[in-house]
Amino acid sequence: EATVYEIEVEAKDMGSPTMEEHCSVVVEITDVNDNAPEVILTSFSSSLSEDALPGTVVAVIHVKDRDSGDQGKVQCYVSPDLPFQLRKDYEHQYSLLTRTRLDRERVAYYNVTISASDLGSPPLSRHTILPITLVDV
């Protein structure tokens, strides 16, 4: 996306008689992909019961990018190897959910990396790690 400004310029000399001229200058400013996405936790529970059902919300995440156009559009990912998944709730909001049943005896602690990438060329990314401890029942 570009922002366009039109500036009227007037020039006068100091002669006698005074000579003057007018012109318009058009300035177009195009945004470049210079801002990485921001990941903001609006809700997060770092402890989770091992008997939490699939689909249990663990965190609510807000993402934003100060760039405009595609460079400001953000997509979020989490590793498919983990028992967690992201659900896009709104344009800038995701929920981190349990994807499968959990077993504290197998894995007691997770570091879940949330990756946010914009659609710029080249894309910029930011990663946030959420530490989650499973509570035994």
Secondary structure, 3 states (H helix, E strand, C coil): CEEEEEEEEEEECCCCCCCEEEEEEEEEEECCCCCCCEEEEEEECCEEECCCCCCCEEEEEEEECCCCHHHHCEEEEECCCCCEEEEEEECCEEEEEECCCCCCCCCCEEEEEEEEEECCCCCCEEEEEEEEEEECC
